[in-house]
Amino acid sequence: MNIKIPYGKESIELEIPDKNIQDIIHGGENNSHNLDENVIIRQALESPVKSARLCEIARDKKSAAIIASDITRPCPSYKFLPLLVEELNKAGIENQNIKIILGLGIHRRHTDNEKRKLVGDYIYEHVKVEDSDISNTKLIGHTAADTPVEVYKGALDCHLLIATGNIEYHYFAGYSGGAKAVMPGICARNSIQFNHKMMLDENAAAGNFYDNPVRQDIEEAGKLAGIGFVFNVILDDKKNIIAAVAGKNNEAYIEGIKKYDLIYKREVKKPADIVITSQGGYPKDINLYQSQKALENVKEIVTEKGTIILVASCSEGFGEDIFEEWMANCRDYELISSNLKRNFVLGGHKAVAISKILTKTQVFLYSDFSIEATEKMGFKKIENLQEYLDESISQNSSLKITIVPTGRYVRLKK
């Protein structure tokens, strides 16, 4: 069988004998595949959850800010931002009183060309587009977990705050989307660090919402920031919009994660000897910081002595300086996990997550990293994926392989 695995802006083609393929895990079927994306977007805006239409909510507002995803996310904001701005225009808010804030969290700033690509030509040329800035924030309150919610000031000087993004599984926040546009999207490093340190809780896991301390902290942050409207999309493997929700925070978002689970949540009956996964190609595999999520989402479906192969370009390397520093000690889980418990730091948390997987599973990395850099992190470098699989099958003809091309959340059926 011919298999294609996303890699950067291209894909890797593999030939694997049918008898050795245990499972290929894509998203499920959804009737919206047959609908035009504009129809899906407009239907969501015309039928908001527990809310009036955006044009009605915005009618008495003088200005609005729309939080959109940064370059590391797959969200095609350029497809729906014009329709959101159209709704605001209907309410009487003119373009000069609307701004698009690209939520960076602790990620790097965008180039002008990247901003244009993210929001589209019309929005870039007619509406103010700016990056959030973790050094220019204001404390607006604390959550029940005592997380200080320090929000980018540029989002606080508008009369209506709109959160956008795409919904997918997140390895410790449960799901992306919703109020995650605020936390970590436009919050200060200190706030993000307080929130993310709860990832060490056993309930901070992919697909978990209601008793997930990280996610519930995010929800509180969103309410403190005063999110007035949410618009989220669900994407297929080709980054097409197949579903969307709009409306009140967080009721609309909860409807969104229910839709996402119906499409993408998968349980498998048996673990595989080899699991091949990818974060989904560009821009999701732009660095190891982002690509790590695919590892988390498949860690339960490999045998105890099995192998995970992560296919990720990582064209920009590690993607975060502190993460890179901690990855130097990734092979010593006891050391870095104890260090993180004593002093939680962003970047270190991802290194610990990877290190924990490495204590149980062999991980190969097919990427732009050198052999030296790969092995220093505790991974093994694959130069030719097809040759590796051919050799493995020749040594064990009954080898079972599961392929998860876009790092979907899968787990063993209990």
TORBAVO-389779 format. One record per residue (C-alpha): x, y, z. Coordinates in steps of 0.001 Angstrom, whole numbers, plus 500000, padded with zeros to 6 digits. Each point is the difference from the previous one (the first is absolute). Layout:
XYZ;...
//
This chain:
500000500000500000;501167503515499206;499971502336503001;500615503748500029;501271501711503166;499948503832500173;503482501488500292;500521503755499865;498315501313496858;500267496612498298;499448496373500981;501949496784500362;498733497028497950;500356496513501435;499227496522498709;498919497662502784;498661496456499453;496286499767500839;500611497097502384;502241502189502152;497548502885500328;497994499721503186;498181503314499676;499978503318498154;498355502632502153;498479503009498283;497114502156501077;496473498654499784;497366500794497440;498094503257500217;497170501166497780;501491503488499928;502739498678497689;497499500582497214;499265503602500962;501740503121498786;502208501491502733;498258503373499711;496671498260500551;501338498319503158;501351503316501321;496813501924499227;497769497309501495;501929500181503265;499815503811500064;496293499981499176;499172497408502685;502206500837502993;499853497871503142;498294501649503007;500628503426498471;498631502673497725;501732500433496645;503333501789500070;498577502958498074;497367500429502746;502455499613502896;502298502589498411;497241502519499231;500676502249502986;503769499511500005;502476502563498694;502950497676499385;500898496313499803;503059497763500216;500161496557498423;502623497596501362;501348497746497245;502510497137500001;503708500453499336;502138498390497292;500612496784501986;496301499114499863;498158498484497037;496955502231500421;499054501595496621;498950503322501522;500080501694496602;496933497964499015;497709501303502735;501413503363501112;498350501886497095;496604498615501048;500550500946503641;501022503508498934;496922500117497758;497832499269503060;501708502797501927;499540502384497071;496269499187499971;499902501063503646;501543503351499118;503585499326501073;502223501272497215;503253498334498983;502162502663501655;498427499032503334;500715496292499582;503307498271500694;501269496473499488;502297498812502793;502181497019499179;500367498068503241;503659499099500336;500144498611503510;503766499588500376;500593499404496277;502047502254497737;498647503117498274;498741499885496419;501444501546496896;497712502269497978;499665497307497343;498950497452502620;497377502390501346;498576500465496520;499938496251499433;498232499357503301;497213502553499590;499706500302496207;500525502951497670;496750501844500694;500317499950503787;503708500841499886;499351503013497795;496858501324501702;500219499018503688;502758500489502561;501920496761500609;502380499716502957;501882497388502010;499245499613503683;502884501012502277;500783498160503240;501934503036501241;496995502336499672;497319498501502222;497658500972502829;498922497895502984;496194499703499896;499477497445502775;500769496521501289;498330496656499359;498859497631502743;503362498234499604;501658503366500672;501299500367496448;500687503701499346;498198500940496789;502272502562498368;498536500860496607;501472501883497035;498898503615500392;499131500257496321;497068497653500616;498714501935502977;499388503337498301;497209498632497773;496298499797500824;499497496491498618;502468497081500193;499568497114497561;501940496729500372;500662497831496954;502006496875499252;499730496369499018;499013497132502247;502278496973500268;501367497835502788;502640501504502249;502196497741502041;499414501698503354;497406502753499437;497563497404498678;499126501922496864;501176503073498148;497584502775499093;497539501999502082;501515502079502786;503437498618499141;500151503019497666;500391502044503201;501984497553502141;502705499497498835;499322501941496782;500231503571501264;501222499544503565;503342500793501623;502632497301500477;499375500067503757;496297499240499500;500694497215497513;502531498456502346;497523499953502907;497387498390497780;502269497446498360;501552498735503223;496690498217500623;500864497719497087;501632497717502569;496506499107501248;498842496585498730;496735501526498738;501870502401497720;499692497809496930;498859500040496402;496241499757499563;499276500881503633;498044503197500663;497848500156503116;502445498816502684;503128501180498203;501593502646502271;501920501626497153;496920500321497804;497729501264502767;502619502596500906;500005501079496350;496198500321500089;500212502278503025;502624502143498299;497718500385496995;497136501168502173;502231502470501856;501159501401496665;496381500435498979;499803497942496822;496817501247498362;499796497519497130;501738496782498928;500515498679496488;501749496644499559;500526497688497055;500749496294499616;502375498971497222;500532496843497997;503398498496499191;500432502430497095;499213502996502238;496576500539498424;497233501276502273;497495497193500554;498097501457502967;499727503235501954;498358501346503133;499314503546501107;498373501684502939;500314500452503721;503159499149501911;500182497184501003;496730498359498971;500830500197496292;503435498573500641;498599496999501880;497769499254497016;503126500234497859;501959497421501973;497028497636499873;500039500285496204;503747499466499944;499783496825502104;497393498535497651;502330500535497057;503439499242501416;499988498087503265;501260496483499332;500533496911502118;502089497068498797;499751496413501177;503666499020499874;503316501861500267;502397499888497040;503676499126499812;500685503188498055;497917503165499987;500777502568497317;498621503465500621;500335503592498880;498782503259501443;498385500646496634;502612501784497918;500524503748499661;499477502116502070;499312497523502805;503389498277499651;501969503234499630;501926499174503186;500361497278502615;498145502100502583;496816499557497954;500702496535498601;500298498493503473;496183499954500218;499768497173497474;502167497817502255;497657500583502919;496918499160497993;501229496530498972;502011498916503031;497328497569501247;499688497953496812;503547498624499699;501146496744501586;502193500109503104;503174499313498006;498738501633496851;501101503019498014;498435503353499184;501245501732496865;499367503735499994;500081501518496531;500502503737500441;502017502457497951;500941502296502931;501370502458497429;500309502627502752;501687497619502436;498797499878503576;497725503047499794;500656501264503526;503253500740501825;499159498625503455;498558496856498436;503281499531498135;501986500356503238;497915497401501805;500096497579497076;503757499695500579;499133497917503101;496971498270498536;501546496544500407;499966500410503801;496302500050500923;500545499859503772;502254503064499853;497871502268497848;496653498948501492;501237500759503517;501421503321498786;496646500899498463;498110499176503187;502313502282501961;499925502819497487;497423499849497209;501141501802496849;498377500212496595;501987498040497479;501211497611502662;496520498506500200;500154498691496435;503441498492500497;498707498118503058;497005498699498023;502316498664497286;502403498555502567;497178498079501683;499089498349496696;503637499070499428;500066498071503297;497454497564498544;500308500166496225;502715500259497369;499429503072497846;501487500534496557;500014503461498453;499835500648496262;500791503715499778;502406502734498931;501960499563503246;503513498558499671;500872496566501342;501969501598502838;497160502318501052;497446497195499739;501964497571502144;500842502668502563;496268500370500607;499584496270500571;498388499243496632;501432497855497232;500442501521496557;498406498437496934;501613501015496728;497855497856497710;496605499015501394;499169497524497226;503275498131500458;499472499823503760;496507498518499613;501150497529497326;502832498805502244;497718499730503055;497430497933498082;502709497743498549;501099499213503567;496446499478501266;497434499167497328;497124500194502516;500845503564501038;496898502162500469;500040503683499082;497451502716500786;500101503258498064;498572503238501407;500747502569497263;498876503056501922;500678499176503636;496387499355500952;499104499190503580;499694496224500255;499951497693502980;499778496318500791;496469498743500500;499589499028503634;
//
